[in-house]
Amino acid sequence: LRSGHVGLNRFLSRIRAVDSPLCSVCHVPETVPHYLLTCRRFIQARHALRQAVEGPLSLRSTIGNPKARTAVLEYVDATGRFQAY
């Protein structure tokens, strides 16, 4: 997640694995920040992540915080977004 080289549409479109870099729900580039922090598709999963992270959700408080590692992994699992990987 930190590198951005993950199975989200923005990266996948750069390597020509998918046609569009956009999120299929929000119609904005599907990036790591979008996936973790704002995508409407994952509101419920994000609620649990928000409870586990101290303070507001940000890249720093999630993937930049070793204490949040388990919560981030649970979020990734709950979203099912990386099933093919």
C-alpha atoms as an extended CHARMM CRD file, in Angstrom:
* protein
*
        85  EXT
         1         1  LEU       CA              0.0000000000        0.0000000000        0.0000000000  PROA      1               0.0000000000
         2         2  ARG       CA              2.7830000000        2.4210000000        0.8290000000  PROA      2               0.0000000000
         3         3  SER       CA              4.3130000000        2.1690000000       -2.6410000000  PROA      3               0.0000000000
         4         4  GLY       CA              1.0130000000        2.5350000000       -4.4660000000  PROA      4               0.0000000000
         5         5  HSD       CA              1.9130000000       -0.4950000000       -6.5810000000  PROA      5               0.0000000000
         6         6  VAL       CA             -1.1740000000       -2.4640000000       -5.6390000000  PROA      6               0.0000000000
         7         7  GLY       CA             -4.2540000000       -3.8210000000       -7.3640000000  PROA      7               0.0000000000
         8         8  LEU       CA             -6.1340000000       -0.5320000000       -7.4380000000  PROA      8               0.0000000000
         9         9  ASN       CA             -7.2830000000        0.8850000000      -10.7650000000  PROA      9               0.0000000000
        10        10  ARG       CA             -4.8770000000        3.8320000000      -10.8650000000  PROA      10              0.0000000000
        11        11  PHE       CA             -1.8580000000        1.5260000000      -10.7770000000  PROA      11              0.0000000000
        12        12  LEU       CA             -3.4960000000       -1.2020000000      -12.8660000000  PROA      12              0.0000000000
        13        13  SER       CA             -4.2730000000        1.2930000000      -15.6280000000  PROA      13              0.0000000000
        14        14  ARG       CA             -0.6390000000        2.4520000000      -15.6270000000  PROA      14              0.0000000000
        15        15  ILE       CA              0.4830000000       -1.1030000000      -16.3590000000  PROA      15              0.0000000000
        16        16  ARG       CA             -2.3940000000       -1.5170000000      -18.8410000000  PROA      16              0.0000000000
        17        17  ALA       CA             -4.1090000000       -4.2610000000      -16.8320000000  PROA      17              0.0000000000
        18        18  VAL       CA             -7.4010000000       -2.2970000000      -16.7950000000  PROA      18              0.0000000000
        19        19  ASP       CA             -8.7730000000        0.4070000000      -19.0680000000  PROA      19              0.0000000000
        20        20  SER       CA             -9.7580000000        3.0270000000      -16.5090000000  PROA      20              0.0000000000
        21        21  PRO       CA             -7.9180000000        4.4200000000      -13.4790000000  PROA      21              0.0000000000
        22        22  LEU       CA            -11.2400000000        5.3990000000      -11.8950000000  PROA      22              0.0000000000
        23        23  CYS       CA            -13.0380000000        3.8860000000       -8.9250000000  PROA      23              0.0000000000
        24        24  SER       CA            -16.1670000000        2.1390000000      -10.2100000000  PROA      24              0.0000000000
        25        25  VAL       CA            -18.2770000000        3.6760000000       -7.4280000000  PROA      25              0.0000000000
        26        26  CYS       CA            -16.9170000000        7.1990000000       -6.9120000000  PROA      26              0.0000000000
        27        27  HSD       CA            -15.6020000000        7.8610000000      -10.4480000000  PROA      27              0.0000000000
        28        28  VAL       CA            -12.3610000000        9.4220000000       -9.1970000000  PROA      28              0.0000000000
        29        29  PRO       CA             -8.8630000000        7.9170000000       -9.5300000000  PROA      29              0.0000000000
        30        30  GLU       CA             -8.7400000000        4.7700000000       -7.3990000000  PROA      30              0.0000000000
        31        31  THR       CA             -5.5700000000        5.4480000000       -5.4260000000  PROA      31              0.0000000000
        32        32  VAL       CA             -4.4250000000        4.2140000000       -2.0360000000  PROA      32              0.0000000000
        33        33  PRO       CA             -5.6390000000        7.4160000000       -0.3040000000  PROA      33              0.0000000000
        34        34  HSD       CA             -9.0290000000        7.0740000000       -2.0060000000  PROA      34              0.0000000000
        35        35  TYR       CA             -9.3140000000        3.3810000000       -1.0850000000  PROA      35              0.0000000000
        36        36  LEU       CA             -8.3160000000        3.8630000000        2.5480000000  PROA      36              0.0000000000
        37        37  LEU       CA             -9.8400000000        7.2280000000        3.3520000000  PROA      37              0.0000000000
        38        38  THR       CA            -12.7820000000        8.2190000000        1.1570000000  PROA      38              0.0000000000
        39        39  CYS       CA            -14.2770000000        5.5200000000       -1.0700000000  PROA      39              0.0000000000
        40        40  ARG       CA            -18.0240000000        5.2820000000       -0.5170000000  PROA      40              0.0000000000
        41        41  ARG       CA            -17.9500000000        1.5530000000       -1.2770000000  PROA      41              0.0000000000
        42        42  PHE       CA            -16.0510000000        0.8380000000        1.9500000000  PROA      42              0.0000000000
        43        43  ILE       CA            -17.7600000000        3.1400000000        4.4680000000  PROA      43              0.0000000000
        44        44  GLN       CA            -18.6800000000        0.2910000000        6.8080000000  PROA      44              0.0000000000
        45        45  ALA       CA            -15.2100000000       -1.2940000000        6.8000000000  PROA      45              0.0000000000
        46        46  ARG       CA            -13.6760000000        2.1470000000        7.3140000000  PROA      46              0.0000000000
        47        47  HSD       CA            -15.7540000000        2.6390000000       10.4530000000  PROA      47              0.0000000000
        48        48  ALA       CA            -13.8520000000       -0.1800000000       12.1890000000  PROA      48              0.0000000000
        49        49  LEU       CA            -10.5500000000        1.2450000000       10.9430000000  PROA      49              0.0000000000
        50        50  ARG       CA            -11.4790000000        4.6830000000       12.2790000000  PROA      50              0.0000000000
        51        51  GLN       CA            -12.2220000000        3.2050000000       15.7190000000  PROA      51              0.0000000000
        52        52  ALA       CA             -8.8340000000        1.4820000000       15.8300000000  PROA      52              0.0000000000
        53        53  VAL       CA             -6.7960000000        4.5230000000       14.7710000000  PROA      53              0.0000000000
        54        54  GLU       CA             -6.1260000000        7.2780000000       17.2650000000  PROA      54              0.0000000000
        55        55  GLY       CA             -7.1150000000       10.6390000000       15.8250000000  PROA      55              0.0000000000
        56        56  PRO       CA             -8.3840000000       11.4170000000       12.3340000000  PROA      56              0.0000000000
        57        57  LEU       CA             -7.8480000000        9.0040000000        9.4640000000  PROA      57              0.0000000000
        58        58  SER       CA             -4.9450000000        9.8830000000        7.2070000000  PROA      58              0.0000000000
        59        59  LEU       CA             -2.2200000000        8.0000000000        5.3990000000  PROA      59              0.0000000000
        60        60  ARG       CA              0.0920000000        8.7370000000        8.3110000000  PROA      60              0.0000000000
        61        61  SER       CA             -2.3600000000        7.4390000000       10.9310000000  PROA      61              0.0000000000
        62        62  THR       CA             -3.0420000000        4.2730000000        8.9350000000  PROA      62              0.0000000000
        63        63  ILE       CA             -0.2060000000        2.9010000000        6.8000000000  PROA      63              0.0000000000
        64        64  GLY       CA              2.3730000000        5.1830000000        8.3990000000  PROA      64              0.0000000000
        65        65  ASN       CA              1.5480000000        4.0010000000       11.9130000000  PROA      65              0.0000000000
        66        66  PRO       CA              2.9540000000        0.6460000000       13.0940000000  PROA      66              0.0000000000
        67        67  LYS       CA              0.3050000000        0.5400000000       15.8470000000  PROA      67              0.0000000000
        68        68  ALA       CA             -2.4290000000        0.5640000000       13.1860000000  PROA      68              0.0000000000
        69        69  ARG       CA             -0.9800000000       -2.3160000000       11.1580000000  PROA      69              0.0000000000
        70        70  THR       CA             -3.5010000000       -4.9090000000       12.3710000000  PROA      70              0.0000000000
        71        71  ALA       CA             -6.4280000000       -2.5500000000       11.8130000000  PROA      71              0.0000000000
        72        72  VAL       CA             -5.2630000000       -1.7980000000        8.2610000000  PROA      72              0.0000000000
        73        73  LEU       CA             -4.8930000000       -5.5080000000        7.4760000000  PROA      73              0.0000000000
        74        74  GLU       CA             -8.3820000000       -6.1410000000        8.8570000000  PROA      74              0.0000000000
        75        75  TYR       CA             -9.7120000000       -3.2960000000        6.6840000000  PROA      75              0.0000000000
        76        76  VAL       CA             -8.0640000000       -4.7600000000        3.5770000000  PROA      76              0.0000000000
        77        77  ASP       CA             -9.5400000000       -8.1640000000        4.4110000000  PROA      77              0.0000000000
        78        78  ALA       CA            -13.0060000000       -6.7220000000        5.1330000000  PROA      78              0.0000000000
        79        79  THR       CA            -13.1270000000       -4.8330000000        1.8360000000  PROA      79              0.0000000000
        80        80  GLY       CA            -12.2230000000       -7.8950000000       -0.2150000000  PROA      80              0.0000000000
        81        81  ARG       CA            -10.6640000000       -5.5150000000       -2.7330000000  PROA      81              0.0000000000
        82        82  PHE       CA             -7.4980000000       -7.5750000000       -3.2450000000  PROA      82              0.0000000000
        83        83  GLN       CA             -9.0430000000      -11.0410000000       -3.6000000000  PROA      83              0.0000000000
        84        84  ALA       CA             -7.1280000000      -11.7420000000       -6.8120000000  PROA      84              0.0000000000
        85        85  TYR       CA             -3.7770000000      -10.9060000000       -5.2180000000  PROA      85              0.0000000000
